[in-house]
Amino acid sequence: MLESVYFRFLFVLFPTFGIRMKALVFHGKEKISYENAPKPKIGTQEVLMKIKSVGICGTDLHIYKGGMKVPRNAIIGHEFSGIVAAVGKNVTNVRVGEHVVGEHVVTCDKCFYCLTGKPELCAKAEVIGLHRPGALAEYLAIPADLVYRFPKTISFDEAALIEPLSIAVYAVKEAGFLLNKRAAVVGQGPIGLLVDQILSAAGALVTGIDVRDNTLAFAKKKGWIRHVIDAKKDNVEKRVREITPDKYDIVYEVVGTEATAETSFEIARRNGSVYLLGVFSSPARINMMNIVKKELRVFGSWTCANTFPEAIELVAREKVDLKSLITHRFKAQDGAQAFIDASSYTENRIKTIINF
């Protein structure tokens, strides 16, 4: 009796007593700390996920470096996997204990874009890890319609990369029939390497372009690309002509700089297609006549839509290799160091995972 009175007394003094969790909290440019945070509550159509693995994305690094406006005391992170810890009373698609991943764009389901099948362009979208609390925490509240089960043959670390894989799947699907098409992927970071894999699996003849010889060599060894162009050492225009005199049918830009965008337009053939996936941190000046005179088709590809089930299936059937992309792992309490190291791109780093 005295014990129950004591705990009620503590709860009055400290309303958050018993409902705290550990999280990596962003406190401004290059400041992240592992500390207590409020444990989220869920609504009737939400799922509470116990987070197991989180990937550090390029967008997370932009935030960490001060390149994006995010409130202080925010929890970032949008590449995640975990276990269903609780469900709202109206949730029927998943059950407690199941292994799940989740999309990160929360939509209104009412605007023109949502109603016409382009929810990723929702006029009132909120992004988990940007506008809403993210996944770098022990628990995450997420709308149930964004949650997908995955088989236990897929590890939590691999499943955390389903989100970037879904972005690559979305972009490649837009290109249509790919058998024997000549494709170039400008940028061999995690997304670029995933685009390589999907293009190659679809029968495209892929050239990888980057300034880092280690990732180029890695992709070539894996058989994801047929040709390598090291933009730091090679004359790109000359190498392209050697590989394919008429240049490329399809080019994917997966970096987000003025130079790589210009390169993408240069190496596309006349009447070719260029897909821009890179996150540009500043405006880019482009020779627009390259687009006009070559009659290029230029597409922006922003996040993903309706591709999570396909991405999960690709991994489950071992058509895509996610495990090889994970080069560094950190415990959650060492998350601040994980961001420092991930920002350096040293030690042949490709993908960093944080485990809770």
C-alpha positions in Angstrom: 0.0 0.0 0.0 2.8 2.4 1.0 4.7 1.5 -2.2 1.7 2.4 -4.4 1.2 5.7 -2.6 4.9 6.5 -3.1 4.7 5.9 -6.9 1.6 8.0 -7.2 3.4 10.8 -5.3 6.4 10.6 -7.7 4.0 10.7 -10.7 2.4 13.9 -9.4 5.8 15.5 -8.9 7.2 14.2 -12.2 4.4 13.7 -14.8 6.8 12.0 -17.3 8.0 9.5 -14.7 7.7 6.0 -16.2 7.1 7.2 -19.8 10.6 8.2 -20.9 12.9 6.6 -23.4 16.4 7.1 -24.7 16.9 9.0 -28.0 19.6 10.8 -30.0 18.5 14.4 -29.8 19.7 17.1 -32.3 20.7 20.3 -30.6 22.0 22.3 -33.5 24.8 22.1 -36.0 27.0 19.1 -35.3 25.4 18.6 -31.8 23.7 15.3 -31.1 23.4 13.7 -27.7 22.1 10.5 -26.3 19.6 11.4 -23.6 16.1 11.0 -22.1 13.1 12.0 -24.2 9.3 11.6 -23.9 8.1 8.2 -25.0 5.5 8.8 -27.8 1.8 8.0 -27.4 -0.2 6.6 -30.2 -3.6 7.4 -31.7 -6.3 4.9 -32.7 -4.8 4.5 -36.2 -1.1 4.5 -35.2 1.6 1.9 -34.4 4.2 2.2 -31.7 7.5 0.7 -33.0 10.3 -0.5 -30.8 13.2 0.6 -33.0 16.0 -1.8 -33.6 18.1 -0.4 -36.5 18.4 3.1 -38.1 20.5 4.0 -41.1 22.2 7.4 -41.3 21.0 9.0 -44.6 22.5 11.8 -46.6 19.6 14.0 -45.5 20.4 13.3 -41.8 24.0 14.4 -42.5 22.7 17.6 -44.2 20.7 18.3 -41.0 23.7 17.5 -38.8 25.9 19.8 -40.7 23.4 22.6 -40.4 22.3 22.5 -44.1 18.6 22.1 -43.3 16.3 24.0 -40.8 15.2 21.6 -38.1 14.1 22.7 -34.6 16.5 22.2 -31.8 15.7 19.2 -29.5 14.4 17.3 -32.6 14.8 13.6 -33.1 15.8 12.9 -36.7 16.2 9.6 -38.6 13.9 8.1 -41.3 15.5 4.8 -42.4 14.4 2.4 -39.7 13.2 -1.1 -38.7 11.8 -2.6 -35.6 9.1 -4.6 -33.8 5.5 -3.6 -33.2 5.3 -2.8 -29.5 1.6 -1.6 -29.5 -1.2 -0.8 -31.9 -4.1 1.7 -31.8 -7.6 0.2 -31.5 -8.4 0.7 -35.2 -5.2 -0.9 -36.5 -5.7 -4.2 -38.4 -2.7 -4.5 -40.8 0.0 -5.4 -38.2 0.1 -7.1 -34.8 2.3 -6.8 -31.7 5.5 -8.6 -32.1 5.8 -8.5 -35.9 9.0 -7.2 -37.6 8.2 -4.1 -39.5 9.6 -1.2 -41.5 7.9 2.1 -42.3 7.6 4.9 -44.9 8.5 8.4 -43.7 6.1 10.7 -45.5 2.9 11.3 -43.6 0.2 12.6 -46.1 -3.1 14.3 -45.7 -5.0 11.8 -48.1 -7.2 14.7 -49.2 -5.2 17.0 -51.5 -5.0 16.9 -55.3 -1.7 14.9 -55.2 -2.9 12.4 -52.7 -6.1 11.8 -54.6 -4.3 11.4 -58.0 -1.8 8.8 -56.9 1.2 11.0 -56.1 1.2 11.0 -52.3 4.9 11.8 -52.1 4.0 15.3 -53.4 1.3 15.9 -50.8 0.6 19.6 -50.3 0.5 19.1 -46.5 3.1 16.3 -46.1 5.0 15.9 -42.9 8.2 14.0 -42.9 9.2 11.7 -40.0 12.6 12.8 -38.8 12.0 16.4 -40.1 8.5 17.7 -39.2 7.7 14.8 -36.8 9.8 12.9 -34.3 12.1 10.5 -36.1 13.5 7.1 -35.6 16.7 7.7 -33.7 15.0 6.7 -30.5 13.9 3.6 -28.6 10.3 4.1 -29.8 8.5 5.7 -32.8 4.8 6.5 -33.3 3.8 6.1 -36.9 0.5 5.9 -38.9 -0.4 2.3 -39.4 -0.9 2.7 -43.2 2.9 3.5 -43.5 3.9 0.2 -41.8 4.9 -3.0 -43.6 5.8 -6.4 -42.3 9.0 -8.1 -43.5 10.1 -11.8 -43.1 12.5 -12.8 -40.3 14.9 -14.0 -43.0 15.8 -10.3 -43.4 17.8 -8.8 -40.5 16.8 -5.6 -38.8 20.0 -3.9 -40.2 19.1 -4.9 -43.7 15.5 -3.8 -43.2 16.6 -0.3 -42.2 17.8 0.0 -45.8 14.4 -0.8 -47.3 13.6 2.9 -47.3 16.5 4.0 -49.5 16.0 0.9 -51.7 12.3 2.0 -52.2 13.6 5.3 -53.5 15.8 3.5 -56.0 13.0 1.2 -57.0 10.7 4.2 -57.6 13.2 6.1 -59.7 14.1 3.0 -61.9 10.5 2.0 -62.4 9.9 5.4 -64.0 12.3 4.5 -66.8 10.2 1.6 -68.1 11.7 -1.2 -70.2 15.5 -1.5 -69.5 16.8 -4.6 -71.2 20.1 -3.7 -73.0 19.5 0.0 -72.4 22.8 2.0 -71.8 22.5 3.6 -68.4 24.9 5.7 -66.3 24.7 6.4 -62.6 26.5 9.5 -61.6 27.3 9.0 -57.9 28.1 5.7 -56.2 26.9 6.4 -52.7 24.3 4.2 -51.1 21.4 5.3 -53.3 23.6 5.1 -56.4 24.7 1.6 -55.6 21.1 0.5 -55.1 20.2 2.1 -58.5 23.1 0.1 -60.0 21.7 -3.1 -58.7 18.1 -2.6 -59.8 19.2 -1.4 -63.3 21.5 -4.3 -63.7 18.9 -6.8 -62.5 16.5 -5.4 -65.1 19.0 -6.0 -67.9 20.5 -2.5 -68.4 24.2 -2.0 -69.3 25.4 0.1 -66.4 28.3 2.5 -66.1 29.2 3.9 -62.6 30.7 7.4 -62.3 32.2 8.8 -59.1 35.3 10.5 -57.7 35.9 7.7 -55.1 37.8 4.8 -56.6 36.9 2.5 -53.6 33.1 2.6 -54.3 33.6 2.2 -58.0 35.9 -0.8 -57.5 33.3 -2.2 -55.0 30.4 -1.9 -57.5 32.5 -3.4 -60.3 33.6 -6.3 -58.2 30.0 -7.0 -57.2 29.0 -7.1 -60.8 26.5 -4.2 -60.4 28.2 -2.1 -63.1 30.0 -3.1 -66.3 32.1 0.1 -66.8 33.8 2.5 -64.4 34.5 6.2 -64.9 36.6 7.8 -62.2 35.7 11.5 -62.7 38.8 12.6 -60.6 41.3 10.8 -62.9 39.5 10.2 -66.2 38.4 12.5 -69.0 34.7 11.8 -68.6 33.7 12.8 -72.1 36.5 10.7 -73.7 35.7 7.6 -71.5 32.0 7.9 -72.3 32.7 7.9 -76.1 34.9 4.8 -75.6 32.2 3.0 -73.8 29.2 4.1 -75.9 29.8 6.5 -78.9 26.2 7.6 -78.9 26.2 8.3 -75.1 23.6 7.0 -72.6 20.0 6.3 -73.1 19.3 6.9 -69.4 21.3 8.9 -66.8 20.7 8.9 -63.0 22.2 11.9 -61.1 22.5 10.8 -57.4 24.8 13.4 -55.9 23.1 16.8 -55.9 25.8 19.3 -57.2 25.9 21.7 -60.1 28.9 19.8 -61.6 27.3 16.3 -61.5 24.0 17.7 -62.9 25.9 19.2 -65.8 27.8 16.0 -66.4 24.5 14.1 -66.5 23.1 16.3 -69.2 26.4 16.1 -71.1 26.6 12.3 -71.2 22.9 11.7 -72.1 22.3 10.9 -75.8 20.0 13.0 -77.9 16.4 12.4 -76.9 17.7 10.6 -73.8 16.4 10.7 -70.3 18.0 12.2 -67.2 16.6 11.4 -63.7 17.7 13.8 -60.9 17.7 12.1 -57.4 20.4 14.1 -55.7 19.5 16.5 -52.9 20.8 19.9 -54.0 21.8 22.1 -51.0 22.1 25.2 -53.2 20.8 26.3 -56.6 22.6 25.0 -59.7 23.4 26.9 -62.9 22.8 24.6 -65.9 23.4 25.0 -69.6 19.8 24.8 -70.6 20.6 24.6 -74.3 22.1 21.2 -73.6 18.5 20.1 -72.7 16.8 22.1 -75.5 19.1 21.1 -78.4 19.3 17.4 -77.4 15.6 17.2 -76.7 16.3 15.6 -73.3 13.6 14.3 -71.1 14.4 15.5 -67.5 12.7 14.0 -64.5 12.9 14.9 -60.8 12.5 11.9 -58.5 11.5 12.8 -55.0 11.4 10.2 -52.2 9.2 7.1 -53.0 5.6 6.1 -53.4 4.0 2.6 -53.4 7.3 0.8 -53.7 7.9 -0.6 -50.2 6.2 -4.0 -50.9 8.4 -4.4 -54.1 11.5 -3.4 -52.2 10.8 -5.9 -49.4 10.2 -8.6 -52.0 13.4 -7.9 -53.8 15.4 -8.4 -50.6 13.4 -11.4 -49.5 14.1 -13.1 -52.9 17.8 -12.1 -52.7 17.6 -10.0 -55.9 19.2 -7.1 -54.2 22.2 -7.1 -51.7 21.8 -4.7 -48.8 24.1 -6.5 -46.4 27.2 -5.6 -48.3 26.4 -1.9 -48.1 26.6 -1.9 -44.3 30.2 -1.1 -43.5 29.9 0.5 -40.0 27.7 -0.2 -37.0 27.3 1.8 -33.7 25.3 1.3 -30.5 22.8 4.1 -29.9 24.8 5.5 -26.9 27.7 6.1 -29.4 25.4 7.8 -31.9 27.2 11.2 -31.7 30.4 9.5 -32.8 28.5 7.7 -35.6 27.6 11.0 -37.1 31.1 12.4 -36.8 32.5 9.3 -38.6 29.7 9.1 -41.2 30.4 12.8 -42.1 34.0 12.0 -43.0 33.4 9.3 -45.7 36.7 7.6 -44.7 37.6 4.0 -44.1 35.8 2.9 -47.2 32.5 3.8 -45.6 29.3 3.2 -47.4 26.4 2.9 -45.0 26.4 3.4 -41.2 23.8 1.7 -39.0 22.8 2.7 -35.4 21.4 -0.1 -33.2 19.0 0.5 -30.4 
